[in-house]
C-alpha cells in the first residue's frame, strides 16, 4: 500500500511523484518555500521516508559489524550515517541512524525499507536484536534547524541530524574544497520522526509558531546545492562510496571487517574511483530542467560526441537558478564545458562543471611502481 501523507489535504498541496510519492511536491510556490526553508521559517514533509527500527541490547554492536560505520558507541540522541554494501563494495542501503537508548532508528528511502528490514532480519542469528519495518506508522518533517515547536506534541520520536558535510571520525574527504568551504555548511539538516497520525497536529503546532510547510521540491533543491548524494538518484547498481564523497560521513576507514571492506580499502589506498560526482550550473534559457538520467556530453554545440555521464538530480534553486548533480567518468577534464541532452528532440542544456569529487581522489598510499621490473 502506497503511503499518503495527511498533509496532502493542506491548501495548495500538489502531490509529488516518483521516489517522493505520497507527500506534497510543493504547496503552490516551490521557490518561495525554498527561501522560507533556508530561513528556518518552514518545514518539509518527508514522510515518504522508510523507517526501520532495531531493538535489543546487541543492536549497535551488531549494526557496526554489518555496516561501513562505527556505531557501537553511539550515545542516545546522537546521529550518524551508515552504508550496507555488496561484496564488491557497491552501495545497497544508505541509512540515517539515531539511537534513543533503547531503539536504533534507521531512516531510508521508501524503496529501501522493506528490503533492508528483511535482510537485517535474516542476519540476526543468535543475537539479541529485533527488526521491524515501521514505515507506515511514522512520518518525517525536515528543517534546517531543530523544530522545538514540536516539543509539546506527545509521542514524537527522535530527531536525526545530518552529519554532512563534516568529516566523521574515521572518515575521509574526497571533495575538491576543504571542509570549511564546503557548500553543505549552508544547509544544516534535521529530520524529526512524528507519528503518522499526528502529522496534522504537528503542522498545526508549526502554524501556530509561524512555521509554514514546504514541499519535497524545496528540500531537494537545497540538498543538490549542498552536494548531498541521495540513494536512487546519485546511486545505481555500480555506485561505490568514493564516487559520491560518502567516505566523508558514512564510512569508518579504521573499523573492523565488514562486507565490501576490501573494495573500500583497495580503491581508497591504491586506486581511483572510476566515476565522480559533479555539480552542473545549467543554462536557464530553456525554462525547463533535464530529467534524471539525461545523458551528458562534451559541449560540441549539437549534442554529438561520446557520452561522459548522466544527470542524477536537477532542481531550480532560489538563488543559483537551474542546477543539477551528475555522475561523470573520472577522465572527464574538470574544466570541460558540457551539454546535457533533454527528452525532446534537439533539446540541449549548456552546463558548466563545478568539481565535487576531484579526478585525482584516491590512491592515498601512493604505492611505488616499477618494483617488479627486471634489469635493462
C-alpha atoms as one frame of an Amber mdcrd trajectory, in Angstrom:
protein
   0.000   0.000   0.000   1.357   3.401  -1.001   1.725   5.924   1.815  -0.282
   9.141   1.521   0.544  11.960   3.925  -2.383  13.653   5.675  -0.650  16.934
   4.861  -1.654  16.476   1.218  -5.018  17.870   2.285  -3.420  21.218   3.112
  -4.352  24.165   0.830  -2.319  24.323  -2.378  -0.700  20.889  -1.973   0.427
  19.290  -5.247   1.437  15.665  -4.836   4.952  14.567  -5.766   5.696  11.586
  -7.957   8.462   9.022  -8.200  10.534   8.464  -5.066   8.702  11.291  -3.255
   5.194   9.958  -3.922   2.800  10.347  -1.027   3.838  13.847   0.037   3.473
  17.323  -1.460   5.977  18.343  -4.110   5.001  21.913  -3.253   2.195  23.992
  -1.776   1.893  26.452  -4.630   5.276  28.213  -4.812   8.391  25.978  -4.650
  10.866  28.877  -4.844   9.211  30.805  -2.019   9.099  27.605   0.022  12.837
  27.147  -0.536  13.584  30.590   0.787  11.403  30.019   3.844  13.083  26.655
   4.432  16.557  28.247   4.270  15.495  30.933   6.751  14.100  28.384   9.215
  10.518  29.523   8.639   9.323  26.286   7.042   9.493  22.514   7.464   9.304
  19.944   4.662   7.093  16.869   4.767   9.478  13.975   4.039   7.084  11.244
   5.097   7.982   9.190   2.026  10.944   8.076   4.165  11.073   4.446   5.164
  11.638   3.787   8.880  13.195   0.577  10.234  13.767   0.011  13.950  16.280
  -2.268  15.636  15.825  -3.038  19.339  17.680  -5.259  21.785  20.917  -4.907
  23.758  23.145  -6.062  20.876  21.705  -3.662  18.290  24.576  -1.164  17.974
  27.465  -3.631  18.051  25.560  -5.781  15.547  24.968  -2.866  13.152  28.658
  -1.993  13.447  29.721  -5.480  12.328  27.371  -5.368   9.330  27.952  -1.833
   8.113  30.630   0.589   6.981  30.258   2.756  10.091  31.326   2.523  13.737
  28.106   2.991  15.722  28.795   0.715  18.719  29.353   3.737  20.952  26.501
   5.864  19.611  25.077   7.833  22.541  21.307   8.381  22.950  20.257  11.180
  20.605  23.497  11.027  18.585  23.198  10.739  14.805  25.297   9.018  12.158
  25.122   7.591   8.644  25.969   4.017   7.641  26.155   2.008   4.433  25.420
  -1.633   3.808  27.477  -2.793   0.850  27.706  -5.722  -1.516  30.755  -7.982
  -1.531  32.030  -5.813  -4.416  31.706  -2.664  -2.268  28.672  -1.319  -4.113
  26.049   0.626  -2.185  22.976  -1.454  -1.332  21.498   0.611   1.526  22.278
   4.086   2.888  20.730   4.602   6.334  20.471   7.600   8.619  20.713   6.282
  12.176  19.797   7.782  15.531  19.564   5.800  18.778  17.280   6.774  21.665
  18.838   4.487  24.279  16.586   1.501  23.606  15.933   1.600  19.857  18.081
   2.323  16.817  16.004   4.180  14.231  17.081   3.805  10.590  15.672   6.347
   8.128  15.980   5.284   4.497  14.386   5.860   1.112  10.919   4.323   0.871
  12.097   1.763  -1.686  14.810   0.542   0.709  12.740  -0.098   3.844  11.222
  -3.491   3.053  14.430  -4.970   1.673  16.537  -3.546   4.480  14.260  -4.919
   7.203  14.163  -8.353   5.569  17.930  -8.502   5.113  18.646  -7.371   8.669
  16.162  -9.930   9.991  17.976 -12.671   8.075  21.284 -11.675   9.715  20.146
 -11.842  13.385  21.335 -15.410  14.092  21.580 -15.791  17.905  21.972 -12.112
  18.724  19.604 -10.189  20.997  18.072  -7.940  18.353  14.629  -7.425  16.849
  13.976  -5.720  13.499  10.736  -4.050  12.363   9.642  -2.049   9.339   7.503
   0.704  10.919   7.310   2.981   7.872   3.503   3.164   7.857   3.405   4.334
  11.486   5.832   7.252  11.197   6.140  10.472   9.258   9.194  12.711   8.916
   9.483  16.502   8.963  12.750  18.057   7.755  14.144  21.515   8.504  17.413
  23.459   8.677  17.048  23.688  12.463  15.685  21.697  15.346  11.913  22.135
  15.464  11.434  22.999  19.124   7.809  23.800  18.266   7.136  20.029  18.293
   8.264  19.632  21.920   4.728  19.833  23.281   3.384  17.219  20.865   3.106
  13.889  22.650   4.646  10.722  21.221   7.164  12.398  18.909  10.147  10.207
  18.103  13.835  11.104  17.980  15.485  13.636  15.672  18.228  12.754  13.195
  20.834  15.428  12.482  22.657  15.101   9.176  26.437  14.886   9.756  27.043
  16.236   6.223  29.406  17.840   5.304  31.547  17.393   8.425  34.123  14.618
   8.259  33.061  11.955  10.761  35.601  10.088  12.927  37.357   7.594  10.678
  36.057   9.361   7.568  37.897  10.957   4.669  37.034  13.806   2.301  37.202
  13.316  -1.466  35.886  16.809  -2.141  37.853  19.341  -4.120  37.298  22.005
  -1.432  38.290  21.997   2.256  35.630  21.340   4.876  35.368  24.999   5.906
  34.431  25.983   2.322  32.015  23.160   1.605  28.602  24.436   0.415  26.926
  21.855   2.641  27.725  24.080   5.623  24.965  26.406   4.382  22.434  23.596
   4.835  22.326  22.157   8.340  19.632  19.497   8.260  17.368  17.873  10.861
  14.751  15.153  10.350  12.102  14.707  13.063  10.146  11.477  13.473   6.445
  12.140  14.062   3.684   9.521  14.388   1.894   9.409  11.035  -1.469  10.031
  12.682  -0.084  13.139  14.418   1.301  14.879  11.328  -1.745  17.139  11.171
  -1.265  18.114  14.821   2.415  18.746  14.146   1.598  21.021  11.216  -0.915
  22.906  13.387   1.734  23.396  16.088   4.133  24.746  13.475   1.434  27.009
  12.022   0.852  28.493  15.447   4.525  29.405  15.670   4.640  30.937  12.189
   6.394  27.948  10.570   4.953  27.058   7.151   5.105  23.830   5.184   7.481
  23.344   2.257   7.298  20.636  -0.374   9.831  17.971  -1.232  10.985  20.026
  -4.233  12.287  22.734  -1.917  14.113  20.236   0.296  15.674  18.518  -2.719
  16.919  21.781  -4.234  18.796  22.548  -1.000  20.197  19.007  -0.974  21.548
  19.368  -4.511  23.143  22.739  -3.711  24.811  21.107  -0.681  26.292  18.343
  -2.920  24.460  15.761  -0.775  24.063  12.366  -2.543  20.741  10.525  -2.415
  20.186   6.803  -2.906  18.232   6.058  -6.060  19.371   9.297  -7.651  23.151
   9.589  -7.367  23.472   5.808  -6.951  22.990   2.960  -9.399  23.912  -0.726
  -9.369  27.612   0.157  -9.808  27.928   3.004  -7.277  30.710   2.862  -4.705
  31.014   5.385  -1.833  34.217   7.019  -3.122  32.472   8.378  -6.242  29.990
  10.354  -4.143  32.292  11.586  -1.342  30.435   9.313   1.103  33.649   8.311
   2.864  33.187  11.729   4.497  30.161  10.767   6.618  29.249   7.106   6.105
  32.482   5.081   6.200  34.900   4.470   9.083  38.200   3.527   7.457  39.729
   2.054  10.627  36.868  -0.156  11.855  36.776  -3.944  11.775  35.853  -6.213
   8.899  32.511  -5.844   7.095  31.091  -6.864   3.727  32.595  -4.699   0.974
  35.535  -3.503   3.068  38.123  -4.878   0.646  36.862  -2.678  -2.193  36.643
   0.354   0.098  40.260  -0.083   1.184  41.645  -1.006  -2.239  40.131   1.964
  -4.086  40.967   4.372  -1.271  44.571   3.272  -0.805  45.689   2.054  -4.210
  43.313   3.263  -6.912  40.843   5.895  -8.013  37.050   5.703  -8.256  36.095
   5.191 -11.922  33.466   7.939 -11.803  32.983  11.159  -9.878  30.140  13.390
  -8.737  29.959  16.904 -10.197  27.664  19.901  -9.823  26.284  21.411 -13.023
  25.307  25.034 -13.444  22.721  24.835 -16.222  21.750  27.371 -18.848  18.336
  28.613 -17.784  17.149  29.912 -21.153  15.099  26.746 -21.808  12.903  27.366
 -18.720  12.822  23.605 -18.110  15.005  21.084 -16.287  16.635  17.944 -17.672
  15.144  14.667 -16.470  17.018  12.357 -14.138  19.121  10.063 -16.319  19.636
  12.624 -19.096  22.943  11.939 -20.885  25.863  14.343 -20.509  28.254  15.008
 -23.408  31.224  17.289 -24.094  29.917  20.615 -25.381  30.093  20.494 -29.192
  27.048  22.632 -29.956  24.985  19.799 -31.428  24.847  17.257 -28.612  27.060
  14.886 -30.572  30.118  13.162 -29.180  30.703  10.351 -26.732  28.604  10.360
 -23.560  30.667  11.065 -20.425  27.963  10.823 -17.755  24.349  11.270 -16.735
  22.263  13.722 -14.728  21.257  12.259 -11.357  19.259  15.152  -9.807  18.072
  18.547 -11.042  16.276  21.492  -9.456  15.553  25.195  -9.775  17.444  26.842
  -6.921  16.064  30.058  -5.483  19.404  31.875  -5.910  21.520  29.908  -8.395
  18.786  29.081 -10.894  18.796  25.655 -12.600  21.349  23.284 -11.081  21.992
  19.567 -11.245  24.171  16.795  -9.919  25.728  14.372 -12.389  27.973  11.334
 -12.386  30.743  11.560 -14.991  33.751   9.472 -15.939  36.824  10.255 -13.870
  38.747  11.046 -17.092  36.406  13.954 -17.890  38.524  17.139 -17.549  37.139
  19.369 -14.743  37.229  22.463 -16.974  35.468  20.792 -19.914  32.194  22.557
 -20.884  29.371  20.040 -21.032  25.999  19.647 -22.732  23.002  17.823 -21.286
  20.631  16.248 -23.792  16.963  16.716 -22.894  13.991  14.465 -23.582  12.687
  16.411 -26.584  14.485  16.145 -29.898  17.139  18.848 -30.159  16.658  19.947
 -26.542  20.113  20.777 -25.172  21.284  22.400 -21.956  24.679  24.060 -21.734
  26.340  23.095 -18.440  29.383  24.340 -16.552  31.059  21.874 -14.190  31.742
  22.514 -10.535  34.081  19.849  -9.181  32.820  17.874  -6.186  34.947  14.711
  -6.183  38.366  15.532  -7.567  39.639  13.395 -10.501  42.795  12.567  -8.540
  40.872  11.426  -5.429  42.031   8.106  -4.013  45.395   6.328  -4.122  46.157
   7.596  -0.640  49.012   5.140  -0.046  50.845   6.172  -3.259  52.191   2.668
  -3.901  55.569   2.825  -5.647  55.679   1.432  -9.179  58.324  -0.487 -11.121
  59.278  -2.841  -8.262  58.920  -5.991 -10.398  60.795  -4.748 -13.433  63.853
  -6.714 -14.393  67.256  -5.169 -15.193  67.513  -3.397 -18.526
